[in-house]
Amino acid sequence: MNQARMIELIDVAVAGHMERHLLLQKAIERGRRGPEPENVADPKICRLGKWLYGSEIDEATRRSEAFTVVNRLHNNFHDCAGRIMDLARDFKPEQATALLHGEYKTHSDKLVRALLLWKQELLMAERKKRVA
């Protein structure tokens, strides 16, 4: 996969994971009418997960530190989101909200920072190629 495509997908992933916060907040408010917890907890279902687990990423990229870190943080993010959905569906909005604004926010922030760092690394590599 070329670097420009990876940068584009990283931007889409960052936007998508920022939207996830709103989805979880609405699910907490609605209780049992939100998405299934196992779907929210599955890191392979969202756009970023489809990309990370899909065939577009080559093996060299999969072995990179950036991929390893993003993949780990992404899994942690979805695990926490699934727990929020469990609490929401069990009509425990106070606990779900506390998790959303605490641990989930921490996971989300770390994931976004890792994605932006990866993007920065790709941009720098692209600039080096142009200069060389």
Secondary structure, 3 states (H helix, E strand, C coil): CCHHHHHHHHHHHHHHHHHHHHHHHHHHHHHHHCCCHHHHHCCCCCHHHHHHHCCCCCHHHHCCHHHHHHHHHHHHHHHHHHHHHHHHHCCCHHHHHHHHHHHHHHHHHHHHHHHHHHHHHHHHHHHHHHHC
